[in-house]
Amino acid sequence: MRKDINEETKKRLISIYEQVENDFSKFPYIKTTEDLFIWRDIIKNGIEEQFIKFQKPCDDKTKKRLRNKIVEEGIEGNDSLELLYAWTKCSRMITGAKAMIRTVNYQYGIEDNDHVIKATTILHKHLKENGKANTSDLFDILQIRELSLLVKYPSLQRTINTPYEFERAIVKEDESEAWSAPLFVTMLKAYGVEKDDLLIIGRKVIEESKNYIEETRNNHKEEQMTKKRVA
């Protein structure tokens, strides 16, 4: 444990984890971040089976809406699960934004690495502007002997040495192994990340991708018009 952590801070951080642990005890089948995605799929499959059983037509959009309703009602009031669910929404928004950009880049023959959505930068700027990104709390909670989080959750297949590495993991989870869900949520809370922050970040990434797409299409139109004038 870091020498500069005081008893008041230690008690506060332990309280954060104890609440997370209590929240996840109500959902014993969600042990990793991937398990929440799996649970959502199981619910959706169950909805599909019911519609097939009663021979009722149902499009994919309706199935997703019903699935989300069931999930959101199931976790309502559970702060840790609501935070993790918000993170899944953020992840899907970022993934969708990247897919839109790849499609446009392919359409106009642009190398994908010519434009990368800097989701980590967007996240960091938002947290800093809102007085979050609590680096001390993030690393202190991982070093409290009474918790021994890195021993309790040995499945963690990565090393977080800097705040940047953690921020990058938040917005680029699809490139890494699944986190232990209680550990990940504990770290999010210690760092000061709330569910609204994650939803805001997701929306900002989508907005940036739409701006890039509009700019790319406008530039392409200008190039085409220039070629016609020259011809």
Secondary structure as GFF3:
##gff-version 3
##sequence-region A 1 231
A	DSSP	alpha_helix	7	25	.	.	.	ID=ss1
A	DSSP	alpha_helix	33	53	.	.	.	ID=ss2
A	DSSP	alpha_helix	60	75	.	.	.	ID=ss3
A	DSSP	alpha_helix	79	107	.	.	.	ID=ss4
A	DSSP	three_ten_helix	112	114	.	.	.	ID=ss5
A	DSSP	alpha_helix	119	129	.	.	.	ID=ss6
A	DSSP	alpha_helix	135	142	.	.	.	ID=ss7
A	DSSP	alpha_helix	149	152	.	.	.	ID=ss8
A	DSSP	alpha_helix	163	171	.	.	.	ID=ss9
A	DSSP	three_ten_helix	173	175	.	.	.	ID=ss10
A	DSSP	alpha_helix	181	191	.	.	.	ID=ss11
A	DSSP	alpha_helix	195	230	.	.	.	ID=ss12
###
